Amino acid sequence: MAVHAEGEGGATSAAGRRDLAVRAAVEQGLVGGGDGAEPLACLLDVAGIRASAAALTGAFAAALAPGTPVLHAFAVKAAPLVPVLRLLADAGLGCEVASPGELALARAAGVPAGRTVLDSPAKMPGELREALALGIAVNADNPQELERLDALVAATAAPPAAPIGLRINPQTGAGAIDALSTATATSKFGIALRDPGARAWLVRAYLDRPWLTRLHIHSGSQGVPLALIAEGVRDLHALAEEINAAAGRRQVDTLDIGGGLPVNFASDEETPTHAQYVAALREAVPALFDGSYGLVTEFGRSLLAKHGLVLARVEYTKTSGSRPIALTHAGVQVATRTAYAPAAWPVRILPYDAKGAPKTGDPVAQDIAGPACFAGDLLAAARELPRLAPGDLIGVPDTGAYFFTAHYGYNSLPRPAVHGFTVSPEGQVRFRLARPAQHLAEIVAEAGGAHGDALL
């Protein structure tokens, strides 16, 4: 049965597709009321993801000199789901991985080694050895890791096929969220560029190692303004020029400029855009686009966040101290950062009735609470919404990255199913299962169920 979007934009807008998908999810039994019905489901807008990938690749293609090598590597930690990685690979993206698990996901998705980048501040010798053997690009984090690479490279008869670089910390400062600011004076990531003697050490490190051909930076993420990100990239480019001048040749041939484009969580507007990011870079460091260097990017949140929706049933409503409270099945397990740091990670709440239609009515300040057994398990406090009732649904948009894709097992709450959806021009919604809901038997198995007598 086809359902049709109401309001501006229709099925062609992201909001229109979202409302169609909510109603269809209820009609098709993916979530909703009734005994045995799923109380929680997560949705991914396939068309939206493809549009974001096209916006990224198009923005750089329009600015770069023709023929400039460029790899857009999706930050797997943002949405570690094999179907998502396959979808992005089909859209022309590679993968940036930061653990053996993420590398396994990228390989399971069929992403070639040559389109994979390994970043991590704590790579083990086996990880480095595997990356070099496969031809995966490596960004070393610190001098001790570089010493490990020295030994691995020396043990091979030929220069490494894998591109190898060093990550620098430009120490340009923090954004609005300290925990996500990776370019502070004391950041745990990379080699601190402004520490005494660091710049000279970096130049010498490259001159002593002809196989070091890349430089890497990642200045932060949500809360970091474009100007600060661009300042770090400018410093990276200047260091590459200094190294190449000292070497008398183009030793550094590729700059990995990371990702970190922040996302607007306040409305459906996608801002800043990838085109605005490119414009900020062109203003700060125009030579970045002249073809002198190949480029690698590592975007995550900006590609997926706006295209995910948590959809949860309201199980009960109550009043405490005159405050209405809606108890739902979405909380800390799918919105961990919001529960623990609500000021830094506020989310929108979209109210729907039991049939999946947008709910209207006079706004009432009410708390939207999750199912976990601690008081801070709230998605929103005193949020003005039409008064919710048992059986209604709440939607939490902008959750396609780092929210339900990074499940938190508090109270042994099961991972919800993730469904990708597409909408035809006629308004027909089609779902595809991207990750099944976790069964209770799997929770028991993960909790050592097969080793029950081990501690007796």
C-alpha positions in Angstrom: 0.0 0.0 0.0 1.4 3.4 -0.9 1.2 6.2 1.5 1.8 9.9 0.6 3.8 12.6 2.3 1.9 15.7 3.6 3.2 19.2 3.6 5.9 20.9 1.6 8.4 18.8 -0.3 6.4 15.6 -0.5 8.2 12.3 -1.0 11.2 14.0 -2.7 12.3 15.9 0.4 14.1 14.2 3.3 11.4 15.1 5.7 8.7 13.8 3.3 10.5 10.5 2.9 10.9 10.2 6.6 7.2 10.7 7.3 6.3 8.2 4.6 8.8 5.7 6.1 7.4 6.1 9.7 3.8 5.4 8.5 5.0 2.5 6.4 7.0 1.0 9.2 3.9 0.9 11.4 1.8 -0.5 8.6 4.3 -3.2 7.7 4.8 -4.2 11.4 8.4 -3.1 11.8 7.4 -1.1 14.9 4.3 -0.2 16.8 1.7 -1.3 19.3 0.2 -4.6 20.1 1.5 -7.6 22.1 4.7 -8.9 20.5 5.2 -5.9 18.2 8.6 -4.4 18.1 8.8 -1.4 20.4 11.9 0.1 18.7 13.3 0.3 15.2 15.9 2.4 13.4 15.6 3.6 9.9 18.2 4.7 7.3 17.3 6.8 4.3 19.2 5.3 1.4 18.5 8.2 -1.0 19.7 10.6 1.6 23.0 8.8 2.2 23.6 8.6 -1.6 22.9 12.4 -1.8 25.4 13.2 0.9 28.1 11.0 -0.7 27.5 12.8 -4.1 27.6 16.2 -2.4 31.0 15.3 -0.9 32.6 13.9 -4.0 31.1 16.7 -6.2 32.3 19.5 -4.0 35.9 18.4 -4.2 35.7 17.4 -7.8 34.6 20.9 -8.7 37.4 22.5 -6.8 40.4 20.2 -7.5 42.7 20.5 -10.5 41.8 17.9 -13.2 43.4 14.5 -12.5 44.2 15.1 -8.9 44.1 11.8 -7.0 41.5 11.8 -4.2 40.1 9.2 -1.9 37.1 9.9 0.3 37.4 7.3 3.0 34.3 7.0 5.2 35.0 6.9 9.0 33.7 3.4 9.8 33.3 4.3 13.5 30.4 6.6 12.5 28.2 3.8 11.2 29.9 0.3 11.5 27.4 -1.6 9.5 28.5 -3.7 6.5 25.5 -2.7 4.3 26.3 1.0 4.9 29.9 0.5 3.9 28.8 -1.4 0.8 26.4 1.4 -0.1 29.1 4.0 0.3 31.6 1.9 -1.7 29.0 1.8 -4.5 28.9 5.6 -4.3 32.6 5.8 -4.8 33.9 6.0 -1.2 36.5 3.9 0.7 36.9 3.3 4.4 38.9 4.8 7.2 39.3 2.2 10.0 40.6 2.5 13.5 40.6 -1.0 14.9 40.9 -4.6 13.8 37.1 -4.9 14.0 36.5 -1.9 11.7 39.0 -3.3 9.3 37.2 -6.6 9.3 33.9 -4.8 8.5 35.5 -2.9 5.6 36.9 -6.2 4.2 33.5 -7.9 4.7 32.0 -5.0 2.7 34.4 -5.7 -0.1 36.3 -2.4 0.2 39.7 -2.9 -1.5 42.8 -2.5 0.6 43.9 0.3 -1.7 40.9 2.3 -0.7 41.3 1.7 3.0 43.2 3.9 5.5 44.3 2.7 9.0 44.2 5.3 11.8 44.5 4.6 15.5 46.6 5.9 18.4 47.2 2.4 19.7 48.0 0.1 16.7 49.5 -3.2 17.7 52.4 -4.8 15.8 50.1 -7.3 14.1 47.8 -4.6 12.8 50.8 -2.7 11.3 52.2 -5.9 9.8 48.8 -6.8 8.3 48.2 -3.4 6.8 51.7 -3.3 5.2 51.1 -6.8 3.7 47.7 -5.9 2.3 48.7 -2.5 1.0 46.5 -0.5 3.4 47.5 3.1 3.9 48.8 3.7 7.5 49.0 7.0 9.4 51.4 6.5 12.3 50.5 8.4 15.5 53.7 8.8 17.4 57.5 8.3 17.3 57.3 4.9 19.0 54.9 3.6 16.4 57.3 5.0 13.7 60.0 2.8 15.3 57.8 -0.2 14.9 57.3 0.7 11.3 61.1 1.1 10.9 61.6 -2.5 11.9 58.8 -3.8 9.7 60.0 -1.9 6.7 63.6 -3.0 7.3 62.4 -6.7 7.3 61.1 -6.5 3.8 63.3 -6.7 0.7 61.4 -4.0 -1.2 60.0 -0.6 -0.2 56.5 -0.9 1.3 53.6 -0.9 -1.2 51.4 0.6 1.5 51.4 4.4 1.7 52.7 5.5 5.1 52.4 8.9 6.8 52.5 10.6 10.1 49.6 12.2 11.9 50.3 15.7 13.3 48.4 17.7 15.9 48.4 21.3 14.8 47.5 22.4 18.3 45.1 25.0 16.9 42.6 24.8 19.8 39.4 23.3 20.9 35.8 23.6 19.6 32.6 23.7 21.6 32.9 20.0 22.7 36.2 19.3 24.5 35.9 15.5 24.2 35.7 15.8 20.4 38.5 18.4 20.0 41.6 16.6 18.8 43.8 19.6 18.0 44.2 21.0 21.6 47.6 21.6 23.1 47.5 18.3 25.0 45.5 16.1 22.6 46.3 12.4 22.7 46.4 12.2 18.9 49.4 12.7 16.6 52.7 14.5 17.0 52.3 18.0 18.6 53.5 20.3 15.9 54.1 23.4 18.1 56.0 21.6 20.9 59.6 22.6 21.1 61.7 20.8 18.6 58.8 18.9 17.1 58.8 20.5 13.6 62.5 19.9 13.1 62.1 16.3 14.3 59.3 15.8 11.8 61.4 17.1 8.9 64.3 14.9 9.9 62.0 11.9 10.3 60.9 12.2 6.7 64.4 12.9 5.3 65.6 9.7 7.0 62.7 7.6 5.7 62.1 8.0 1.9 59.1 5.7 2.3 57.2 8.3 4.3 55.0 9.9 1.7 51.9 11.2 3.5 50.9 13.7 6.2 47.7 13.3 8.2 45.6 15.6 10.3 42.2 15.5 11.9 41.4 18.6 14.0 38.1 17.4 15.5 34.5 16.8 14.9 31.2 18.1 16.2 31.5 21.5 17.7 34.7 22.4 15.8 34.1 25.4 13.5 35.2 25.4 9.8 37.7 28.1 10.3 39.6 26.0 12.9 39.5 22.9 10.7 40.8 25.0 7.8 43.6 26.4 9.9 44.9 22.9 10.7 44.8 21.9 7.1 46.8 25.1 6.2 49.5 24.1 8.8 49.6 20.6 7.3 50.1 21.9 3.8 52.9 24.2 5.0 54.7 21.4 6.7 54.5 19.3 3.6 56.0 22.1 1.6 58.8 22.4 4.2 59.6 18.7 4.1 59.6 18.6 0.3 61.8 21.6 0.1 64.3 20.0 2.5 64.2 16.8 0.6 64.7 18.5 -2.7 61.9 16.4 -4.2 58.2 15.7 -3.9 58.6 13.1 -1.1 55.2 13.9 0.5 52.7 13.4 -2.3 49.4 13.0 -0.4 47.7 15.0 2.3 45.1 13.2 4.4 43.0 16.1 5.8 40.7 14.0 7.9 37.0 14.8 8.3 35.2 16.5 11.1 32.4 18.5 9.3 29.9 19.3 12.1 26.2 18.5 11.7 23.2 20.7 12.4 21.0 18.8 15.0 18.6 21.7 15.4 16.5 21.3 12.2 16.3 19.4 9.0 18.6 21.9 7.3 21.9 20.3 6.3 24.5 22.9 7.3 27.4 23.4 7.0 27.6 21.7 3.6 30.5 19.9 2.1 30.6 22.7 -0.5 31.0 25.3 2.3 33.8 23.2 3.8 35.6 23.2 0.5 35.1 26.9 0.2 36.6 27.4 3.6 39.6 25.4 2.6 40.1 27.2 -0.6 40.1 30.5 1.2 42.6 29.3 3.9 44.9 27.3 1.7 44.2 27.7 -2.0 47.3 25.8 -3.0 45.7 22.6 -1.6 43.6 22.4 -4.8 46.3 23.0 -7.4 47.0 19.4 -8.0 50.4 19.3 -6.2 49.1 16.8 -3.7 46.7 13.9 -3.8 44.0 14.2 -1.1 42.3 11.8 1.3 39.3 12.8 3.4 37.8 10.9 6.3 34.2 12.1 6.8 31.7 10.2 8.9 29.0 12.1 10.8 28.3 14.5 8.0 27.5 11.6 5.6 25.2 9.6 7.8 23.8 11.6 10.7 20.9 13.4 8.9 19.7 10.1 7.3 19.0 8.0 10.4 15.8 7.9 12.6 15.1 6.1 15.8 11.5 5.2 16.1 10.2 4.1 19.5 6.8 3.3 21.1 5.6 5.2 24.1 4.9 2.5 26.6 3.5 4.5 29.5 2.8 8.1 30.5 2.8 9.5 34.0 3.1 12.7 35.9 5.7 13.3 38.6 5.9 16.7 40.5 3.4 18.0 37.9 5.8 17.1 35.1 4.4 14.9 32.4 6.7 12.0 31.5 6.6 9.7 28.4 8.3 6.4 29.0 9.7 5.1 25.7 11.9 2.3 24.5 14.6 4.7 23.2 17.2 6.0 25.6 20.8 5.6 26.5 21.3 2.4 24.5 20.7 4.2 21.2 21.5 7.8 22.3 24.4 7.4 24.7 26.0 10.8 24.4 22.6 12.5 24.8 21.9 10.7 28.0 25.3 11.4 29.6 25.9 14.9 28.0 22.6 16.4 27.1 23.8 19.9 26.8 26.4 18.9 24.2 24.2 16.4 22.4 20.5 17.7 22.3 18.2 15.8 20.0 14.9 16.7 18.3 11.8 14.7 19.2 9.2 14.2 16.4 5.8 13.0 17.8 3.7 10.5 15.8 0.4 8.8 16.6 -0.1 5.1 16.9 -0.6 4.8 13.1 2.6 6.7 12.3 1.0 10.0 11.3 2.6 13.2 12.6 0.9 14.1 15.9 -0.6 17.5 16.4 -2.1 19.3 19.3 -1.4 22.0 21.9 2.2 21.7 23.1 2.9 20.5 26.6 6.3 20.5 28.4 7.1 16.9 29.0 10.1 14.6 29.6 10.9 12.0 27.0 12.5 9.1 29.0 14.2 5.9 28.0 13.8 2.4 29.4 17.1 2.2 31.3 17.2 2.1 35.1 18.9 5.4 35.9 17.5 8.8 36.3 19.5 10.5 33.6 18.1 8.2 30.8 16.3 11.1 29.1 16.2 12.1 25.5 14.6 15.4 26.3 13.5 17.3 29.4 10.5 19.7 29.5 10.2 19.5 25.7 7.2 21.2 24.3 5.3 18.6 22.3 1.7 17.5 21.7 0.8 15.5 24.8 1.9 11.9 24.2 -0.1 8.9 25.1 0.6 5.2 25.4 0.9 3.6 21.9 2.1 6.8 20.3 5.6 6.9 18.7 8.5 9.2 19.0 11.0 9.8 16.3 14.6 10.9 17.0 16.1 12.2 13.8 19.7 12.9 12.9 20.8 9.6 14.5 22.4 7.8 11.6 25.9 8.2 12.9 27.2 7.4 16.4 23.8 6.9 17.8 22.0 3.6 17.2 24.9 2.3 15.1 27.0 2.3 18.3 24.8 0.4 20.6 25.4 0.7 24.4 24.4 -2.4 26.3 23.1 -0.8 29.5 20.6 -3.1 31.3 21.4 -5.7 28.6 18.9 -3.9 26.4 19.0 -5.6 23.0 20.3 -3.9 19.8 17.3 -2.8 17.7 16.9 -3.7 14.1 18.1 -1.3 11.5 16.1 -1.0 8.2 17.2 0.9 5.2 14.4 2.3 3.1 13.8 3.7 -0.3 10.7 5.6 -1.6 9.4 5.4 -5.1 8.1 8.4 -7.0 4.6 7.1 -6.3 5.3 7.1 -2.5 5.8 3.4 -2.1 8.2 2.6 0.7 10.5 -0.4 0.5 12.5 -1.6 3.5 15.6 -3.7 3.5 17.0 -5.2 6.7 20.5 -3.8 7.4 20.9 -5.3 10.9 18.5 -7.7 12.6 17.3 -7.1 16.1 19.4 -8.8 18.8 17.8 -11.9 20.3 17.9 -12.6 24.0 19.9 -15.8 23.4 22.6 -13.6 21.8 22.8 -11.4 24.9 23.2 -14.5 27.1 25.9 -15.8 24.8 27.8 -12.6 24.9 27.5 -12.5 28.7 29.4 -15.8 29.0 26.3 -18.1 29.0 28.4 -21.0 27.8 30.7 -20.6 30.8 28.2 -20.4 33.6 30.2 -22.6 36.0 33.6 -21.0 35.2 33.8 -19.1 38.5 32.4 -21.8 40.9 
